[in-house]
Amino acid sequence: MEDTKSTETAECAEPTPKGFQRTEDNLQIKPAAYRDLLRNHDFLLLWAGQMVSSIGDWIIVAILLGFVNKLAEGQSWAISVMMLVKFLPAVLLGFMAGIVIDRVDRKRTLIVCDLCRAGLVILFAFSNSLLMILILVFIIETFSIIYGPAKDASIPDLVAPEQLANANSLNQLTIFAAMAFGTAIAGSVTGLFAWLGDINSFIGEHVDPNRAAFFVDSLTFIVSAFLIFKISGFRRLSEEERVKMSSAQVKQDFKEGLRYLLDQRLTRTILILTLACFLGGGTIYVLTIGFVTYVLGKGDATFYYILSVLLFGIMAGSILGGVLKTYVKKERVMGLAISGFGAGVIVFSLVSIVWLSFIVAFFGGVCMGYAIVGMITLLMETLAEEYRGRAFAAIQVIMRASIFLSIMLAGPLADLITAIGRSIGLSPINLGIIRLGGSFEGSIDGDVVSFRYLFNGPQMILFIGGIIILLAGVYGQRSFHRYFGWNIHDKIFQRKQAVAETMWEPAMEGSEIDACADETTGARETAAARVEEEMEYLSEAEQAFKKEITGEAAFHEDERDPGVEGRGGGGAPDGEE
């Protein structure tokens, strides 16, 4: 009797799309905690190498901000140009980097990228020209856009499928933690050399704290390369995969990879969501300082605190993505999380109370961090291995290109809106905790200026960016709904002991079995259509293997459902059309 009940429950369970392994639903595998994940020696080395390398990346950024400002004698355009150059390689070369990653040994690729960056960083210490610094930034960033996707594409080779969500959660947490630690370490290193210069006249006369810090930063990449060298679990390429790189091969790989990414509904959705989130979210990176100054009426310290709170929110969301993987079906809530981030940006752009801005920034960061972990985990679970490098390279391209466009467009558009606001002359509107328009009036660079107008550029662009993200979340929720085939009334939460609990559920009546069979038939047809779409990219042998492991025979007309037969009357028909 118990077998019959469990069979019926399994028949009515929400079908998992073929080619998709929902690892958190594999209830016979105990979900790995973070401590279990870090017992994986190879992943521990990769994670430690990523942490050290990412800290090195942000040490460079932090030191260069002061170094370039000094070389340019305080002209702000120099820093803007440097940031544009930093994002430019991803726009120009990012997808090509993905092709290289899929065709060469990833372990060697990671080591070469680290060692090349270690050598190039030292050259900063001997650079006295802004042009030379911009060239070095471009080259170093080129190696960085190869390193990131190669590292991401290697994670499924080093961890078990049920550990992917935790691995991605820790991976994203590390990226944002490195931003904070890198900046702090840069300040500590330059401060240390400045202090040594004060107590030792020789050091004070001959050692520039910024230039000395570049040598320390170079060591981070050397340490990372050593840690990667110690990893033994990287997947080795077959002879067929080690094709000689040529212009024709690169062009063919580019077309195949782009077609695969755009034709796959899930991948296409995630690429669009990434574009919208970072295009809209990039306005935070560019305009929050203006919003804090001209709407909240606060100084630079408040701006840094708000960014820190947002960063901690993203880190908390990344942790949440790993913690909740066994309790929440991520594909059910990812669109909602993205919409939550968009709503947070909208509310942030309207509130006039500083402490409330901190709460909203943290909430938005949590939503964004959770969504990032969920989307990357879905990609790792579903992507064909031979396209993995190109997929993660495409993600990196979209992220950086979106921020690049925000830097290029958001500032000028905000200035234009502010100028229009001044020409119209309407006054700001205060509605309790909401403020529409600017609040600043005072001296900037010796000139008395006023932002007390209804149309305030930074505020309006932030508001528009939030709307873009909110609509992207709605699109994502609908797209995930169509892809995974869940119903609006299906449960979002799931239980670890679901298998054991189904043994005690009451038996279904015949009419319930009929309804279940009809619903399952539709889901199977959707899954079968998706399999045909995925089969296009597989060889005949791979197709046969895929059909075997996914139970293609279950769809044959002449096969009967043993659970229904055992129940007697009211069962599903023998064959499913």
N, C-alpha and C positions, 0 to 999 in steps of 0.2 A: 504493500500500500504506500509506503514511504517512497519507494522508487517511482511509483506512478505520479505522486504529487510533485516530486522534484523534476520529473520529466516535463510535466505540464508547465511548471514555473519556468523552466529553461526555454520551453517553446514560446512563452509570452514575453520573455525578457527582451529588452531593447536590443535589436540586432547591431552588431559592430560591423562597420563597413569593411569589406575585404581589403586587404593590403594595409589595414590600420590596426595596430596593436594597442589597445588601451591597457597599458601596463598596470594601472591602478585597479583595474577590474579583474586581473589575473589573481583570484583570491587564494590560489594554492601556493603563492609565493608571498612570504612575509615582507612587507615594504621595508626597505633599508633605511635606517636612520642615518643622520649625517655622520655619526661616529663610525658606523659600519662602512659608509662610503669612503671615508678617509683611511680606513684600513686597507683599501685597495692601493697597493704601493705605487703602481703606475699612475693612477689618477692623482694621488697625493703629490707626486713629482710634477705632473702637468699643472695642477692647481697652484703649487708653490711657485713654479716657473712663471705662470701667468701673473700671479700677484706681484712678484718682483719686477717683471717686465712692465706691467701696467703702472706700477709706481714710478719706474724710470720714465715712462712716457709723460706722466704728469709733472715730474720734476723738471723735465725739459720745458714744458709749457710755462710753469711758474717762473723758472729762472729767466726764460726768454722775455717774458713780459717786462721785467725790470731791465734786462740787458738791452732790449730793443728801444725801450723808452729812453734810456740813457744815451744810446747811439744817435737817436733821432732828436735829441735835445727837447724831449717833452711833447713832440708833435704826435697827436693821437692817431693820425692817419696811418702811421707806421705800424701800429699794433693791429689795426683793422686789416691792412694788407697782409701782415703775417698770418692772421687767422684765416683769411681767404686762401692763402697759399697752402695752409695746413689741410684744408678740406678739398683742395683742387685735385690731388692725385686720385681720390676715390671717384670723383666725377669722370675723370678722363680714363682711368686705367682699372677701376675696381672690378668690372666684370671679366676683363682679360686676366686679372689675377686669379679669379676663380677657375678659369680654364687651366692655368698652370698648376694650381693646387690639385686638380683631378688627374693630372698626368705625371706628376713627379712624386718622389718619396716625401711624405709629409714631415717625418722626423728630421730629415736633412734640411728641408725647407725652413722649419722653425729654428734650427740651430744656425743656419746661414743668416737668416733675418736678424737674429739676436747679435751675432758677431759683427755683422755689417753696421748695425746701429751703434754698437759699442765703439767702433772705430770712428764713425762719422760724428758722434757726439763730441769726441775729443777735439775735432776740428773747430767747433764753436769757440773754444778757448783761444784760438789763434786768429779769429775773424774780427776785423775792424771795419768791415763794410756791411751795410744793410743788405746789399744785393747778394753777397756771399752767404749771409745768414738765411735769406729767403731760398736760395738754391739748396742749401743743406736741409732746411725744413722740408722742402718738396721731396728730396731723395729719401730722407728718413721716414717720412709719412708713406712713401711708396712701399717701403719694406713693411711698415706697420699694417697696411691694408692687405698684404699677403699673409702676415703672421696671424691676424685675428681670425679670418675664415678657416685657415689651415688648422688652427687650434680647435675651433668649434667643430669642424668636420671630423676631428680625431676623437672626440669624446665618446661617440657610440662604439668605437673600436676598443675602448679601454674599460667601459663599465657595462654591467648587465642591463638589459632593457628596463627592468623594474626600478633601476637607479637613475634613469635619465632625468626625471623631474627634479630629484634632489641635486643631481650634478649641475643642471642648468640653474637652479636656484642659487647654489653656491657660486657658480660662475658669474652670474649677474651681480650678486652681492659683492664679489671680489672686485669687479670693475668699478663700482661706485665707491667702495671703500678705498680703492687705490687713488681715486680722485682726491679724496680728503687727505689720505696719508701722504700722497705725493706732494701736495701743496705744503703740508706741514713740514715734511722732511726738507723740502727745498728751502723753506724759511729757516729751519734749524741749521742746515749746512752753511748757508750764507751767513747766518748770525754767528756761527762758530768761528768761521774764518775772519769775520769782522772783529770778533772779540780777541782772537789770536793776534790780529794786526794791532790792536790797541795795547796789548801787553808786550809785544815784540816789534821793535821798530823795523827790523829787516823784513818780516812778513808784511807789516803794514805798508812798506814802500814797494815791495815787489810782487805781492800776491793780491789780485783782485778777487773778492769773495765770489762774484758771479762766475768768473772764469774757472776758479778752483772747483766750484761745485760741479762743473761739467765732467771733471775727472772722476768724481765720486759717482755721478750718474752713470758713467760708462761701466762701472763695476756691476751695476744692477743687471745689465744685459748679459755680461759675462757669466754671472751667477745663474741667470735664467737658462743660458745655453748649456751650462754644465748639468743642470737639473733635467733638461730635456734629453741630453745625451744618455742619462742613466735609465731612461724608460725603455722597456723591452717589448711592450705589448702593441706597438703600432702595427697596423695592417700593412703587409707587404704587397706591392703591386705585382700582378701577373705579367707574363711576357707580352700578352696582347695589350695590356693597359700601358705598357712602357713604349708607346709609339714615339717615333722621332718627331719632335716639335718642328713644324714648318708653317709657313703662312697659310697654305691650303688646309692643313689640319686645324690650325687655330680658327680659321673661318668656319670650318665644318662644326667644330666643337661649340663655337659661339652660337651658330644657328640652332643646333640640336638642344643646347642648354636653354636658350631663350624660349624655344618652342615648348620644351618640357615644362618650364616654370610657368609659362602663360597658359598652357593647355590644361594643367592640373588645377582643378577648381580650388582646392584647399591652399595650394601654394600661391595661386593668383590672389586669393583673398588676403593672405598674410602679407604679401608684398604691397597691396593697396593700403592695408591698415598701417603698415610701417611708414609708408609715404605720408599718409594723412597725419599720423601721430607726431612725426618729427617735423613735418612742415608747420603744423599748428603749434606744436610744443617748442619749436625753434624760436618762436616769438618771445618765449620766456627768457631764453638765453640772451636775446638781443635787447629787449625792451623793458625788462623788469626794473633795471636801474632807473630808467626815466619815469616809470610808473611810481616807484617808491618816492622819488624826489618830487615829482610834479603833481601827483594825486594824493599820496599819503603824507607828503610834506616832511619826509624823514631823510636821513643822510645815508652815506655809503655803508655804515655799520649795519643798519637795518636791512639793506640789500643783501649783504653777506650772510646775515642770520637767516633771512628767508630762503636763500639758495641752499644753505646748510640744512634747514628743516625739510625742504623738498628732497634733498639728497638722502636724508635719513628715512624719509617716507618711502622712497624707491627701494632702499635697502630692506626696509620692513616688508614691503610688498614682495620682494624677491624671496625672503625667508618664508612668507606666507604661502607662496606658490609651492614650495616644497612640503610644508607642514600639512596643507589642506589637500594634497593630491590623493590621499586615501579616503577623503570624506566628501569631496566636491568634484563633480564632473566638469573638468576645466573647459571643455568645448561649449558647455551650457552657459558659462558666466564670463567668458573672455570678452565678448562684445559689450556686455554690461560694464565690465571693468574699464574698457576704453571709453565708453560713454561717461562713466564716473569721473575719469580723468578730465574729459572735456568739460563736464559740468563744474569741476573744481576750478578750471582755468576761467570759465565764465564768471563764477561767483567771486573768484580772487580779483578779477578786473573791476568789480563793482563795489566791493566792501571798502569802507573808509576807516575801519577800526583795525589797528595794527595787530593786536593779539588774535583777532579773528582771522586775519590774513595768514598767520602762522598755522592755525588749525586747518584752514582750507588747503594750504600748500602741502601739509603733511598728508591729508586725505588724498589729494590728487596724486602725490608721489606713491602712496600705497597701491592705488588702482593701477598706475602705470607700471610699477615693478611687477605686480602680479600678472598683468597682461603680457609683458615681455617674456617672462619665464614660461607662461603657457604656450605662447606662439612658437618659441624656439623648441620647446619639448615636442609639440605637434609635428614640427618639421623633421626633427630627428627620428620620430616614430614612423613617419610616412615616406620620407624621401628615399628614392633609389640611391644606393651608395655611390654609383658612378656620377651622379649629379649633385652630390652633397656639397662639394667645394664651391661649385658655381652658385648654388642656392644661398649659401651663407655669404659669399662674396657679393651677391646681388643685394642681400639685406644690408651689408655694410655700405654699399654704394648708395642705396636709397636713404639710409640714415644720414650719411655725411652730405649727400647732395641736397637733402631737405634742409639741413642746417645751413649749408652754403647758400641756398636760395633765400632762407630767412635773413641771413646776414646781409645779402645783397638787396633785398626788397623791403624788409620790415622797417628798417631805419628811415630810408627815403620816403616810404609811404606815410610813416608816422609824422615826419616833418611836414609833408604836404597837408595832411589832415589838420595838424596844429595851425598851419598858416591859413587854411580855410576857416578854421574856428576863429582866428583873430580877425579875419576880414568880415565875418558875419557878426561877431560881437555878442553872441548870446551868453548869458551868465550860467555858471554851473548850477546844478539842481541837487539839493540834499534831501534824501528821503530816509531819515533815520540812520540806519547803518550803511545805507547805499549812497554813493556819491557819483553823479554823472558830471564829469568835467574835472578840470585841474584845480589845484589849491595853492600853487606856488606863485609867489611874487617877490622878487628880490634881485640881487646882483649876481651875475654870472660873467666871469672874466672881465670885470670892470663895467659891464653894461647892465642897466636895470631892465629886467624882462618880466613879463607876466604870462602865466599859463592859466589864469582864472577865466577860462572860456568853456562852454559846453562841449565843444568838439576838441578833445584832447587826444593827440595821436597815439601815444603808447597805450592808453586805456582802450581805445577803439580797436587797435590792431590785436591786442590781447583778447578782447571779446570775440573778434572774428575768428582768431585762431582756436578759441575754445569751441565755437560753433562747428568748425571744420572737424575737430576731433570727436565731438558729440555725434555728428552725423555719420562719421566713419564707424563709430561703435554700433550704431543702429544697422548700418550696412553689414558689418561683420556678424552681428547676431543673426540676421536673416540668412546670410550666406552659410554660416555654420549650421543653422537649422536645416537648410536644404541639403547640405553635404552629409550630415550625420543622421538625418531623418528622425530626430526626436520630436515628440509631440509637446505642445505648449503646457500640457498638464503633467508631463513626466516629472519625476522627482529630480531636483538638482543635487540633493545630498544622497550619499550612499553609505553603506555600512560595511565595515570590515568582515563581519560574520554573516554576510548576506546568504551565503550558501547554506550554512547551518540553519538559519532562520526559516528558509523556504521549506524545510522538512516539516514544519509545524503549521504551514498555511492550510486553510480548509480547502477541500477539493472543489474544483470548479464544476458548475453545471454545464450541460451540453451547449446551451446558448452562448455561454461565456467562451467556451472552446471555439465555437464557430466564429465569434467576433475576433478572438485572438488569432485564429487562422487567417482571416481576411486581412487583418492589420499586418501580420507577419509576411503574408504574400506580397503586399505592396512594398514592404521594406526590403524583401529579397529582390524584387524587381529593380529597386533603386540601387541596391548593392551590386547586382549583376551588371547593370549599365555602367557603374563605376569601374568594375573589373575590366570590361571591354576597353574603357578609356585608358586604363593603366597598362593593359596587355600590349598596346601599340609600341611600347618602349622596351619590351622584353623579347628575348630570343625564344625559339620554339621550345628548347629544353627548359628555360626558366618558366615559360607559360605552363608547361606540363607539371612542373614541380609546384607552381603556385596553385594550380587547380587541385593538386593532390592534398596539399596541406591546408587549404581553405575549405575543403569539403564540398567541392563542386557537385559531387554526386548527390548531395542533399537536395539539389534543385531538379533532379530528374523526375519526369512525370510518373514513372512506374514505381516509384518508391513510396511506401506508406509510412505514416508516423506511428511508431510502436506505442507511444504514450496515448494517442487518440484511440488506436485499435483496442487497447486494453481497457478503455473506459466504457466501451459499448456505444449506445445510442447518442446521437447528437454530435458525432465527431466531424472532423474536417474531411473533405473529399479525398479520395485516394490519390488523385493527381492534382497538381497545381498548375493552372494554365498561365 
